[in-house]
Amino acid sequence: MTVPEMDAPTRTELEAAAFRTLVAHLRQRTDVQNIDLMNLAGFCRNCLSRWYREAAEARGIALADADARAIVYGMPYKEWQAKYQKPASEAQQEAFAKSHPGHAAHAPAPAPAAAKVDRSRGCH
């Protein structure tokens, strides 16, 4: 597979367009719960909003978690939860526990260095 050569600004524009398309898709697919995303892909809307906030912070832009989530969800997080979030089924919770052992027991990871955004961490 050959990836076409492109300059950094063009690559950034394409990546930004792909991000906007992903966010629009997730806003439309309110039937897909965050736990489903975590179980299948290892990330969810909250992860995506956190990565957005971390990228802003790495560039010296202060962005609250609530504001980053509103960017991804298209509305305040609490509003999205009230409208669309369903209780996780026992099967979803079991799948999550298998795919993310000890997830809830983890202490929050330290903030990434300003120059680097850590995309390796999972949800929350």
C-alpha positions in Angstrom: 0.0 0.0 0.0 1.4 3.4 -0.9 0.4 6.4 1.1 0.4 9.6 -1.0 3.0 12.2 0.0 1.4 15.3 1.4 2.5 18.3 3.4 1.7 18.7 7.1 -1.0 21.3 6.7 -2.9 19.0 4.1 -2.5 16.0 6.4 -3.9 18.0 9.3 -6.8 19.2 7.2 -7.6 15.6 6.2 -7.3 14.4 9.8 -9.6 17.2 11.0 -12.1 16.3 8.4 -12.0 12.7 9.4 -12.4 13.7 13.1 -15.4 15.9 12.3 -17.0 13.1 10.3 -16.4 10.7 13.2 -18.0 13.1 15.7 -21.0 13.7 13.4 -21.4 9.9 13.0 -21.3 9.4 16.8 -23.9 12.2 17.3 -26.2 10.4 14.9 -25.7 7.0 16.4 -27.2 7.7 19.8 -28.3 4.1 19.9 -24.7 3.0 20.3 -23.9 3.2 23.9 -20.4 4.2 25.3 -20.1 0.7 26.9 -20.6 -0.8 23.4 -17.8 1.3 22.0 -15.5 0.4 24.9 -16.3 -3.3 24.5 -15.7 -3.3 20.8 -13.1 -0.6 20.2 -11.5 0.2 23.6 -12.6 3.8 23.5 -15.8 5.8 23.8 -17.1 9.3 23.3 -15.7 10.3 26.7 -12.2 9.1 25.6 -12.5 11.1 22.4 -13.5 14.2 24.3 -10.6 13.7 26.7 -8.2 13.4 23.8 -9.6 16.6 22.4 -9.1 18.4 25.7 -5.5 17.0 26.1 -4.7 18.2 22.5 -6.0 21.7 23.4 -4.0 21.7 26.6 -0.9 20.6 24.8 -1.3 23.8 22.7 -1.8 26.0 25.7 -5.6 26.2 25.4 -7.6 25.7 28.6 -10.6 23.5 27.9 -12.8 22.1 30.7 -13.9 18.4 30.5 -17.5 19.5 30.2 -16.8 21.8 27.3 -14.8 19.1 25.5 -17.6 16.6 26.0 -20.2 19.1 24.7 -18.0 19.3 21.5 -18.1 15.6 21.0 -21.7 14.9 22.2 -23.2 18.0 20.5 -24.9 19.0 23.8 -24.0 19.0 27.5 -23.1 15.5 28.6 -25.8 15.4 31.3 -28.4 16.2 28.6 -27.1 13.4 26.4 -27.1 11.0 29.3 -30.7 11.8 30.1 -31.9 11.5 26.5 -29.9 8.5 25.2 -27.9 6.6 27.8 -29.5 3.3 28.8 -28.5 1.2 31.8 -25.8 -1.3 30.9 -27.0 -4.8 30.6 -25.4 -7.6 32.6 -23.9 -9.0 29.4 -22.4 -5.5 28.6 -21.0 -5.2 32.1 -19.5 -8.7 31.9 -17.9 -8.0 28.5 -16.5 -4.8 29.9 -15.1 -6.5 32.9 -13.4 -9.1 30.7 -12.0 -6.6 28.2 -10.9 -4.0 30.8 -9.9 -5.9 34.0 -9.4 -3.6 37.0 -10.5 -0.6 35.0 -12.6 0.9 37.8 -9.8 0.3 40.3 -7.3 2.4 38.4 -6.3 5.7 39.9 -6.5 8.5 37.4 -3.3 8.6 35.2 -1.1 11.6 35.6 -1.7 14.4 33.1 0.4 14.0 29.9 3.4 16.3 29.3 2.3 19.5 27.5 4.0 18.5 24.2 2.6 14.9 24.1 -1.0 13.7 24.1 -1.3 10.2 25.5 -3.8 8.2 23.4 -2.8 4.9 25.0 -5.1 5.2 28.0 -8.6 3.9 27.7 -11.8 5.4 28.9 -12.1 8.1 31.6 
